[in-house]
């Protein structure tokens, strides 16, 4: 998940620097793709590391606390940079998993 979000962040930065039609369209497409898959990474109290449990079967790879926090920080950055209600709401929900858990107990 984090590599996908890092790619989205990089494209957003390129739009700021280059601003060409190509990069703006790519950003729009990648943002839509991200919005459509985010829910698949949500396990109601943390995030999944990947989606191998969906595509390959087997037990899901649940993110550890540090990795989940990385996802949350990435969504925070994206929510501040891009106009996406889905990203903003997902950030708020995933952030609540940190404050409402015993991750750091």
Long-range contacts (C-beta under 8 A, 24 or more apart in sequence): 1-41, 1-47, 1-48, 1-49, 1-50, 1-63, 1-71, 2-67, 2-70, 2-71, 2-74, 4-34, 4-37, 5-34, 5-71, 5-74, 5-75, 5-78, 6-74, 8-34, 8-78, 9-74, 9-77, 9-78, 9-81, 12-78, 12-81, 12-82, 27-82, 31-82, 31-84, 31-87, 34-78, 34-87, 35-84, 35-86, 35-87, 38-86, 38-87, 38-90, 39-90, 41-71, 42-90, 42-93, 42-94, 45-97, 45-101, 46-97, 46-101, 47-71, 47-94, 47-97, 65-98, 65-103, 65-104, 68-94, 68-97, 68-98, 68-103, 69-98, 72-98
